[in-house]
């Protein structure tokens, strides 16, 4: 199959390293998701986002035609934090500002996430 930049494809995670994840697309093509393309959020551990053997959907962001290697992005197919259903603004409904607001609201935010 001929792939193109921008195409969304499915693959299987075949390896995970501190710097990213390796993905097999088909018998001819494989690729890597660099840690910077895993998520828009901070990634301290790639294992938190993908598991070995997991089938995932990724976007092709570059193609090396000499070795059939694809550069892939997971974050390009995930909804951004701002578009998630339960995105919380720090000052949502609170008139005070500063760290006291965070301390006051933190327990509520944690409970809401646990109940999702």
C-alpha angles and dihedrals in degrees: 000000000000114000128199135204110269094029118132113224140170123240143160123251107241101171142011126205131171089260099049149306133286118224132193111214100178140324092294105032134059132163149181133239108211114218089250089061096048098082143345086234124075111285113208094162126021089206088070090066105034136024130211110266093016119139110231138176116235139170122238110235099170139009129207103205093192096066104014090245118151128204106219139195127207095177091058090067098040122086112257118248090252091057097048116115095241102039109153124210113211093233099040104147095340120116097193123080137204134053093314088069091054092049091047095048100036096087091050092051092049092050092048091052092048091053094052 
